[in-house]
């Protein structure tokens, strides 16, 4: 199993100055960073030295797959979650070898997927790979590449840097522009499973957010505590839709050419869903069929149309595109039937501190909720200019990194080349995964991230040679 460099599994190559060197520094060891390292190791056609930096010391987890609760399931079937675009059976075969659910249609536990990523990298790694369990606090452009500075003072010189930090934690919860206090009832981290499970057996909990993060929190809170009650609240009060048990029908929609508008895309989806229904095909096949052309369609929306799409259609698309496993949806239906779960819209009207509890007013409810906990499940904060991460803050402050115009991620090219505050490409600096959302929209799920990682790994040797002085 992978161990950090401190255990001397992969000693770093040292140059005469004592600073360790890497051709590629991958910053982040969640799914994005681990998939990038996997594809760099899978190619035996180059001798690039790769260093992966991750503060947690555990590759593969990140926010998405770091849960310890086995009831938190992937929201994509195993057959679509292979680390390799050209070996779709890889995860399923791994599940068979390791005694896990071998059904290609299954939704594996999230934490098992982290194990799969780690073991896949462990199988492929060789002397080219170094793993450092450390937090990177800055990246500076120097002659011949970059200096990667870690907390504690250790420095790596790298020809190229891949930012693979994944999703950031949620922005602080605010009501009327005021942040919620740091009170005992305020749980700012929705992934702190131990703290959720430790709430009183009869606790009343308000989850702010109704997306997939909130769904996982509901299961942790309610599955083993019949006396607990949860109120999920968001602006729209919409839960993710559910996958159906079997969904293998392909539906190819006619994709328009040239510039498009948000309304045209909405009309296209409605018309194709209606056409599919007439053929007995479920709407999910239509949504999934539009997955591949989504980045191209997104790039053909101008800035104002992208903003209109987000405001008018964004949430309706997200709940259909990023769905719950059938078993998870059934659990939530049961909780609602039992009266233990309420899902309401309208957002938060007010939150008042009542010492060890909070009084929460939600427009969709007839009376205030006296809550033992209010949990921030609003989803990842995408605006890097507001990030408290030391690395992102440092890069933004120097203009080496800037948010995209809609602040959905990092300004970059569709191929992941980072753009600085002037709009120029930063040679040798790349981003993989969710921070490409502003330019691609479809970039948060493993099938897209693995494709990005594979493409970058294939092109990096040539790009590094082009940047290296003769």
C-alpha positions in Angstrom: 0.0 0.0 0.0 1.2 3.5 -0.7 3.1 5.3 2.0 4.4 8.8 2.2 8.0 9.7 1.5 8.7 10.1 5.2 8.6 6.3 5.4 11.4 6.1 2.7 9.5 4.0 0.3 10.4 6.3 -2.7 13.4 8.5 -1.9 13.3 11.9 -3.7 15.9 12.5 -6.3 18.3 15.2 -5.1 20.1 17.8 -7.2 23.5 19.3 -6.0 21.8 22.1 -4.1 19.8 19.6 -2.0 16.4 20.7 -3.4 14.4 17.7 -4.6 13.5 17.7 -8.3 10.4 16.5 -10.2 9.5 16.8 -13.8 5.9 17.0 -12.7 4.6 18.1 -9.3 1.0 17.0 -8.7 -0.6 19.1 -6.0 -3.6 17.2 -4.4 -4.0 13.5 -3.7 -7.8 13.1 -4.0 -9.4 11.6 -7.1 -8.0 14.2 -9.5 -4.4 14.0 -8.3 -4.4 10.2 -8.0 -5.9 9.7 -11.4 -3.3 12.0 -12.8 -0.5 10.0 -11.1 -2.1 6.8 -12.3 -2.0 7.8 -15.9 1.6 9.2 -15.6 2.7 5.9 -14.2 0.7 3.8 -16.7 2.8 5.2 -19.5 6.1 3.4 -19.7 7.2 5.4 -22.7 8.8 8.2 -20.6 11.0 8.6 -17.5 9.3 11.6 -16.0 9.9 12.0 -12.3 6.6 12.7 -10.6 6.0 14.0 -7.0 2.5 14.0 -5.5 1.8 16.3 -2.6 -1.1 15.9 -0.3 -1.6 17.2 3.2 -3.8 14.3 4.4 -1.1 11.7 3.7 -3.7 9.4 2.2 -4.1 9.2 -1.6 -7.4 8.7 -3.3 -9.7 10.2 -0.7 -10.1 13.9 -1.0 -13.6 15.3 0.1 -15.5 13.0 -2.3 -14.2 9.6 -1.1 -12.9 10.3 2.4 -16.1 9.3 4.2 -15.9 6.5 6.7 -19.6 5.6 6.4 -20.1 2.6 4.1 -23.6 3.6 3.5 -22.4 6.6 1.5 -22.5 5.3 -2.1 -21.1 6.4 -5.4 -23.7 8.1 -7.6 -22.3 6.5 -10.7 -22.4 2.8 -11.5 -19.2 0.7 -11.3 -19.2 0.2 -15.1 -18.6 3.9 -15.6 -16.0 4.4 -12.8 -12.9 2.7 -14.1 -9.7 4.7 -13.7 -9.0 4.0 -17.4 -11.2 5.3 -20.3 -10.0 2.3 -22.5 -10.5 -0.4 -19.8 -14.1 0.1 -18.6 -14.1 -3.2 -16.7 -11.1 -2.3 -14.5 -13.1 -1.3 -11.4 -15.5 -4.2 -11.7 -12.5 -6.7 -12.0 -10.9 -5.1 -9.0 -14.2 -5.5 -7.0 -14.2 -9.2 -7.9 -10.6 -9.7 -6.9 -11.1 -8.0 -3.5 -14.4 -9.6 -2.5 -16.6 -6.6 -3.1 -19.8 -6.2 -5.1 -18.8 -7.4 -8.6 -22.0 -6.2 -10.4 -21.2 -3.7 -13.1 -24.5 -2.0 -12.4 -23.7 -1.6 -8.7 -23.0 1.6 -6.8 -20.0 0.9 -4.6 -19.3 2.6 -1.2 -17.4 5.8 -1.7 -14.7 4.8 0.6 -14.1 1.6 -1.4 -13.4 3.8 -4.5 -10.6 5.5 -2.6 -9.1 2.1 -1.9 -9.4 1.2 -5.6 -7.6 4.4 -6.6 -4.8 3.8 -4.1 -4.3 0.2 -5.0 -4.3 1.0 -8.7 -1.6 3.5 -8.3 0.3 1.2 -6.0 0.2 -1.5 -8.7 1.6 0.9 -11.3 4.1 2.9 -9.4 7.8 2.6 -9.7 11.0 4.6 -9.0 9.6 7.5 -11.0 7.0 8.3 -8.3 7.4 10.1 -5.0 4.6 10.9 -2.5 4.9 13.6 0.0 2.5 13.9 2.9 2.7 17.7 3.2 0.7 20.8 2.4 1.9 23.0 -0.4 1.7 26.7 0.5 3.1 28.3 -2.6 4.2 27.8 -6.2 6.6 30.3 -7.7 7.7 30.7 -11.3 11.5 30.3 -11.7 13.9 29.8 -14.5 13.3 26.4 -16.0 9.9 25.8 -14.3 8.6 26.2 -10.7 9.5 26.1 -7.1 6.9 24.2 -5.0 7.1 25.3 -1.4 5.7 23.2 1.4 4.9 24.1 5.0 7.9 23.3 7.0 10.2 24.8 4.4 10.8 21.8 2.0 11.1 22.9 -1.6 10.7 20.9 -4.9 11.9 22.2 -8.2 9.5 21.1 -11.0 9.3 21.6 -14.8 5.5 21.4 -14.7 2.9 21.7 -11.9 -0.6 20.1 -12.0 -3.1 21.7 -9.7 -5.4 18.8 -8.7 -6.9 20.1 -5.5 -10.5 19.1 -6.4 -13.4 20.7 -4.7 -13.0 23.2 -1.9 -15.0 23.2 1.3 -18.3 25.1 1.4 -18.3 28.8 1.8 -19.3 30.0 5.3 -23.1 29.9 6.0 -24.6 33.4 6.0 -28.0 34.9 6.7 -28.6 38.4 5.4 -24.9 38.8 4.8 -23.9 37.7 8.4 -22.0 34.5 9.0 -23.4 32.1 11.4 -21.5 32.1 14.8 -19.0 29.5 15.8 -21.5 27.9 18.2 -21.7 24.3 19.4 -24.7 23.7 17.2 -23.0 25.0 14.0 -21.4 22.2 12.1 -19.4 23.8 9.3 -18.0 20.5 8.0 -20.6 18.2 6.5 -18.1 15.4 6.1 -17.3 15.1 9.8 -19.2 11.8 10.1 -18.1 11.2 13.6 -19.5 14.5 14.8 -22.8 13.9 13.0 -23.2 10.4 14.5 -22.4 11.7 17.9 -25.4 14.1 18.0 -28.2 13.1 20.5 -30.3 10.1 19.5 -33.4 12.4 19.5 -31.6 15.4 17.8 -33.4 17.8 15.4 -30.9 18.7 12.6 -31.2 21.3 9.9 -29.2 20.6 6.8 -28.6 23.7 4.7 -28.5 22.2 1.2 -30.3 19.4 -0.6 -27.6 18.1 -2.9 -25.6 14.9 -2.7 -23.5 16.0 0.3 -26.7 16.6 2.2 -28.1 13.2 1.1 -25.1 11.5 2.6 -25.5 13.5 5.8 -29.2 12.4 6.1 -28.2 8.7 5.9 -25.6 9.1 8.6 -28.0 10.9 10.8 -31.2 8.9 10.4 -30.3 5.3 9.5 -29.4 4.2 13.0 -31.3 6.8 15.1 -35.1 6.4 14.7 -35.9 9.3 17.0 -33.9 11.9 15.1 -35.5 14.3 12.7 -33.9 16.2 9.8 -35.0 19.2 7.9 -33.3 19.8 4.6 -33.6 23.3 3.3 -32.4 25.0 0.1 -33.5 27.8 -2.2 -35.3 25.4 -4.5 -36.0 22.5 -2.1 -35.1 20.0 -4.8 -33.4 16.7 -4.2 -31.2 14.9 -6.8 -33.2 12.6 -9.0 -32.7 8.8 -8.7 -31.1 6.4 -11.1 -33.3 3.7 -12.3 -32.4 0.0 -11.7 -31.3 -0.7 -15.2 -30.4 2.1 -17.7 -28.4 0.9 -20.7 -30.4 2.5 -23.5 -28.5 5.1 -25.5 -30.3 8.2 -26.7 -28.4 10.4 -29.1 -29.8 13.9 -29.5 -29.2 16.1 -32.5 -26.7 18.7 -31.3 -27.1 22.1 -32.9 -24.1 23.8 -34.5 -22.8 27.3 -34.0 -23.7 29.7 -31.2 -26.5 28.6 -28.9 -28.6 30.2 -26.1 -29.6 28.9 -22.7 -33.3 28.8 -23.9 -32.3 26.7 -27.0 -30.6 24.2 -24.8 -33.6 23.9 -22.5 -35.9 23.5 -25.5 -33.6 20.8 -26.9 -33.7 18.8 -23.7 -37.5 19.1 -23.3 -38.1 18.1 -26.9 -35.7 15.1 -26.8 -37.2 13.9 -23.5 -40.6 14.0 -25.1 -39.3 12.2 -28.2 -37.7 9.5 -26.1 -40.9 9.0 -24.0 -42.8 8.4 -27.2 -40.3 5.5 -27.9 -40.6 4.2 -24.3 -37.2 5.5 -23.4 -36.6 7.1 -19.9 -35.5 10.7 -19.7 -32.3 9.7 -18.0 -31.0 8.2 -21.2 -31.5 11.7 -22.8 -29.6 13.5 -20.1 -26.8 10.9 -20.2 -26.6 11.1 -24.0 -26.0 14.8 -23.8 -23.0 14.3 -21.4 -20.3 14.1 -24.1 -21.4 17.2 -26.1 -22.0 19.3 -23.0 -18.5 20.9 -22.9 -18.8 21.9 -26.5 -22.3 23.3 -26.0 -21.2 25.2 -22.9 -18.3 26.8 -24.8 -20.7 28.0 -27.5 -22.8 29.9 -24.9 -21.5 33.5 -24.6 -20.9 34.9 -21.1 -24.4 36.3 -20.7 -26.1 33.1 -21.8 -24.0 31.0 -19.4 -25.1 33.3 -16.6 -28.7 32.9 -17.7 -28.3 29.1 -17.9 -27.0 29.1 -14.3 -29.8 31.3 -13.0 -32.7 29.8 -14.9 -31.8 26.1 -15.6 -28.7 25.3 -13.6 -30.3 23.6 -10.6 -32.9 21.7 -12.7 -30.1 20.3 -14.8 -27.9 19.4 -11.9 -30.5 17.3 -10.1 -31.1 15.3 -13.2 -27.5 15.0 -14.2 -26.0 14.0 -10.8 -28.4 11.4 -9.5 -28.7 9.2 -6.4 -28.2 5.5 -6.3 -31.6 3.7 -6.2 -31.1 2.3 -2.8 -30.2 5.8 -1.4 -33.3 7.3 -3.0 -35.4 4.5 -1.4 -34.0 5.3 2.0 -34.9 9.0 1.7 -38.4 8.1 0.6 -38.8 5.9 3.7 -37.5 8.6 6.0 -40.1 11.1 4.5 -42.9 8.5 4.8 -42.0 8.0 8.5 -42.1 11.8 9.1 -38.4 11.9 10.1 -37.3 13.9 7.0 -38.7 17.1 5.6 -37.4 18.8 2.4 -38.3 22.5 2.0 -37.5 25.4 -0.2 -37.1 29.1 0.4 -33.7 29.1 2.1 -33.0 30.3 5.6 -34.9 33.4 6.8 -33.1 33.6 10.2 -31.0 31.7 12.6 -30.9 32.7 16.2 -28.3 31.4 18.7 -30.0 29.8 21.7 -26.8 28.6 23.5 -26.6 24.9 22.8 -29.3 25.1 20.1 -30.4 27.3 17.3 -33.8 28.6 16.4 -34.2 28.4 12.6 -36.9 30.2 10.6 -37.6 28.7 7.2 -40.3 30.3 5.0 -41.6 26.9 3.9 -42.4 25.8 7.5 -45.3 27.0 9.6 -43.2 27.3 12.8 -39.5 27.8 13.7 -37.3 24.8 14.1 -35.4 24.5 17.4 -32.3 22.6 16.1 -29.6 20.7 17.9 -27.4 21.3 14.9 -27.3 23.3 11.7 -25.0 21.7 9.1 -23.5 23.4 6.1 -24.2 21.2 3.1 -24.3 24.0 0.5 -21.7 22.3 -1.7 -18.2 23.3 -2.6 -17.1 26.9 -2.8 -15.9 27.4 -6.4 -14.6 31.0 -6.2 -10.9 30.7 -5.8 -10.6 34.4 -4.9 -12.4 33.7 -1.7 -10.4 30.6 -0.8 -8.7 30.2 2.5 -6.4 27.5 1.1 -2.8 28.9 1.5 -1.7 27.8 -1.9 -4.7 29.2 -3.8 -4.6 32.4 -1.8 -0.9 32.9 -2.6 -1.4 32.2 -6.3 -4.4 34.5 -6.6 -2.7 37.4 -4.7 0.2 37.3 -7.2 -2.1 37.0 -10.3 -0.7 33.6 -11.3 -4.2 32.3 -10.8 -7.6 33.9 -11.3 -11.2 32.8 -11.2 -13.1 32.3 -14.4 -15.6 35.0 -15.3 -18.5 33.2 -13.6 -16.3 32.2 -10.6 -17.1 28.5 -11.1 -13.4 27.5 -10.9 -10.0 28.6 -12.3 -9.5 30.5 -15.5 -7.9 28.0 -17.9 -8.1 26.7 -21.4 -10.3 23.7 -22.2 -7.2 21.5 -22.1 -6.4 22.7 -18.5 -3.6 25.3 -19.2 -3.9 27.8 -16.4 -4.5 31.5 -17.4 -3.0 34.3 -15.3 -4.8 37.5 -14.3 -3.9 39.0 -17.7 -5.4 36.1 -19.6 -2.1 34.7 -20.7 -1.2 31.0 -20.5 1.2 30.2 -17.6 3.6 27.7 -19.4 3.8 24.5 -17.5 1.0 25.1 -15.1 -2.1 22.9 -15.5 -5.4 22.2 -13.6 -7.3 18.9 -13.6 -10.8 18.2 -12.4 -13.6 20.4 -10.9 -11.8 23.7 -11.2 -12.2 23.5 -15.0 -16.0 23.9 -14.5 -16.0 27.5 -15.8 -14.7 26.5 -19.2 -16.2 23.0 -19.5 -19.2 22.8 -17.1 -19.0 19.0 -17.3 -15.9 18.3 -15.2 -16.8 17.1 -11.7 -17.3 13.3 -12.3 -14.7 10.6 -12.5 -15.3 9.8 -16.3 -14.4 13.4 -17.2 -11.6 13.7 -14.7 -9.9 10.4 -15.8 -10.1 11.6 -19.5 -8.4 14.9 -18.5 -5.8 13.0 -16.5 -5.1 10.6 -19.4 -4.9 13.4 -22.0 -2.5 15.5 -19.9 -0.3 12.5 -19.0 0.0 11.7 -22.7 1.0 15.3 -23.7 3.2 16.2 -20.7 6.5 14.6 -21.9 6.4 16.6 -25.1 5.3 19.8 -23.4 8.1 19.5 -20.9 10.6 18.9 -23.6 9.3 22.0 -25.4 9.8 24.1 -22.2 13.3 22.8 -21.4 16.2 24.9 -22.6 18.4 23.1 -25.1 
